Amino acid sequence: MLVWTYAALLLVPLYYLLASAFKSNDEIFGRPFAPPVSFGLGNFRTAFTRADLGLAVVNSLLVTVLALALTLLLALPAAFALGRSTGRAAAALERVFSLGFLIPTFAALFPTFLLAAATGLFHTRTFMVLFLPATALPLSVVILVQFMRTVPRELEEAARLDGASTYAVLRHVHTPMCLPGIATVLLLNFLSFWNEYLYSLVIIGPDPAQRTVQVALPTLKAITGTDYGVLTAGTVLTLVPVWIVYTLLQKRMQQSLVSGAVKM
């Protein structure tokens, strides 16, 4: 009973968001939970053109995909090395990665701003592509290390006997067996990168040619009067990529959760 109640509580705001995307302000405030009178796409077209969401979505996808690729490129070898090591130095280094969880988001904002200015990458998407993996590495490495340690050493020894290099062992032995962990890392980091607002606003700025979707979306608000139907329609459009990625990766993530429960 409690599970169904909790599910209903989660569905109420989602229904309100979807229904409001097809309403005018009068309908939203007059009949907030009533179904929309019509399902026209006028609000979506207005949001798409007024905030230039098409270009903003492309910018967000570009930054997110490149940052995800760089995160995996750095996290996989690091997790592989830590997962295969058993000495005190490896344990200490793993704790160093864990310290990344202790850094508050706002604490790094001003040093990051200075670094972007010093490198000449201020107001560019390139800096965000390089910066976002740094914020994701602690969690990514900690998760992947646990999966790397589940790979039987006999498989690695057999690959070594066949003449496989360290890179080949990582690519053909550990990586395929860690796909649920990799999917978990991709999904969590995609949500984090896609929804990132503060650093994108400060570093990239409000330039329509480079701003991400989370920076473009607030431009639908107005001091004189906000059309909340258009604003919610724009919000729904920005959620579509999240839904697609979650649909593609949810089974792998569920596998990682189930395997973790079995090991416990």
N, C-alpha and C positions, 0 to 999 in steps of 0.2 A: 504493500500500500504506500509506504514511504517513497519507494522508487518511482511509482507512477505519479505521485504528487510532485516529486522533484522534477520529473520529466515535463510535467505540465507547466511548472514554474519556468522552465527553460524555454518552452514553446511560446509562452505568452509574449515576451518581448520580441521574439522572432516574427510572430504573426503581426504584431503591431507595426514593426518595421516594414514588412512586406506590404501590408495593407495601406500604410501611409504613403508608400511610394506611388500609389495610383490615385491619391486624393489631393484635393485643394486644401488650403489652410482652413477654410470654413468647415469642410468635412472632418479634418483632423481634430479640430477643437470642439466641433459640435457633436460628432458621433465618432469618438476615438476608436472604439473597438468594433464598430459596425463594418461589414464588408464594403469594399468600394463599389460605387454605383456603376462605374465602367472600368475596363482594364486597358484603357488607351496608354500608349507609350509616350505621350507628350512630355511628362516629367523626365523620363529617361533621356529623350532627345535634347531637352533644354539643359539638363545637367551635363550631358556629354559635350555639348557645344560651348556652354558658358564657362565651364572650368577647364575646357580643352583636355578632357579625361583620356582621350585616345592617346595623345602624346605622353601624358603623365603615366598611363599604364605601361607604355613601352619603356619609359625611363625606369620605372620601378622594376619591371621584368629584367631589364638589362643589368641594373645594379644587383638585384637579388640573385639572378642566375650566376653571374660572374663571382659574386661573393660566396655563394654556395660551393661553386667549383673550387675556389681557392681554399675555402675552409676544409673541404675533404682532402685536397691535395696536401695540406699541412697536417691535418689531424690523423689521417690514416697512417702515415709513416711514424708519427710520434706515438700513437697508440700501439702500433706493431712493436716498436722498440721497447716501450714500457711493459707491454704484455709479455714479452719474451724474457725480460730481465727479472732477476730475483734478488739482487743485492740491495743493500741499504741505500745506495745512491739512487737507484731507480725508485724506491719507495719515497725518498725525499723529494725527487723531481716530480713525482705524481702529486705529492702534497702541494708543491709549488703551483702546479696547474689549478689545484682546488682553491688556492688563495684568490683566484680571479673572481670567485663568487662574492668576495667580501668588498669589492670595489663598487660603491654606489654610482648610479648612472650620472648624476649631476656632478659628482666629484671630478670626473674626467673631462667634463665639457670644456672648461677653460684651457687646460693643457692641450686638448685635442684641437681647439681653435688656433692656438699658437703654432702647433705642429703643422696644421694645414697651411697657415700663412707662411711659415718658414720654408716649406717645401714647394711653394708656388702652386699648390693644388687647391687653394681656397676657391669656393664657388665652382667646383667641378665634381662630376660623378665619380671620377677616378679615385679620389681620396676616399669616398664612401666604400668603393669596392675593396680598397686596401684596409679600411678601418673596421668594417663590420666583421670580417673573419677574426680579428683580434678579440672582439667582444664575445665571439662564439666558441673560441678554442677551448676554454676551460671545461665547459659542459660537454663539448664534442669529444674531447680526449678522454674525459672520465667515463663517458658512456661506452666509447669504442674499446677502451682498455679492458673492460669487463667482458666484452664479447671476444676479444682477441685471446683472452685467457681460457676460454672454453674450447678452443681449437686443440685437438689432441696433438701432442708433440710427435707422435708416431707418423702423422701425415707429413709434417715438416721434414722429419728424418728420411722418410721414403722419397720425398721430392729432392732432398739433398743428394741421396744416393743416385738419383737419375740425372744429376748434374745441374739442378736448378739453382739459379743465383738467388741472393736475398730478395731482389726485386721480383723475381719470378715466383718465389714462395709467397710473398705478400699479394701478388696479383692473382695467382691461380689457386692458392690454398686458403689463405686467410680471408681475403675479400669476399669470395662467394659464400663462405660460411658465416660471414658477418653481415649479410644483406639486411636482416631485420634491424640490426643496430644502425646500419647506415641509413635505412629508411627513417628510423626514429630521429636521427640527427638531422636529416634533410627536412623532415616535416617541422620539427621544433624550430630550426633555424629559419626556414621559409616564413613561418608565422612571425618570428622576431624581426627579420629583415623587411618583410613586406609592410608590417605595421609600424616600423620605426618612423618617428616624427621629429623628435627634438633635434637630433644631430643632422637630419636631412634639411630641416629648416635653417639651422645655423650655418652648416657647411655648404650645402648646395645653394640655398637661398630660394627666393620666390620667383626666379627667372622662369617664365613659362616654357622655355626651350629645354630646361634641364630639371625642373622640379619633379619630385616623385608624386605619386597619387595621393599620399597622405598629406602632403603640403598643398596640393591643388584642391582637395576636397573642401577645406574651410573657406575657400574663396566664394563658395556658394552662399555663405552667410552675408548679410547686409545690415548696416547700422539702421537704415531707415525701415527695414522690414524684410524678414527672411521668409522665403517660400519653402516651408518645411517639406512639402511634397517633393520638390526638386532636390532638396538636401538629402532626404531619405532615399530617393531614387539613385542619386550619386553614390550613396553609401552602399546600396545593394550592388551596384556595378563593381565597386571595389572588392566586394566579398566573393564575387564569382571565381576569380583565380584561386582564392583560398579553398573554396569548395572543391574545385577541380583537383588541386594538389592533394587535399585530404582524401578524396575518393580514390586516387591512384595509389596512395601510400598507406592507407589505413590497415590493409590486410597485413602488410609487412610489420607495421608497428604493433598490431595485435599479436603477431607471432613473437615479437621480442618481449612483450609483456607476459605472454603465456610461458615462454621458455624461462623467463626470470622467476616466475612463480613456481615452476617445477623445480628449479635449482634450489629455491629456498626450502 
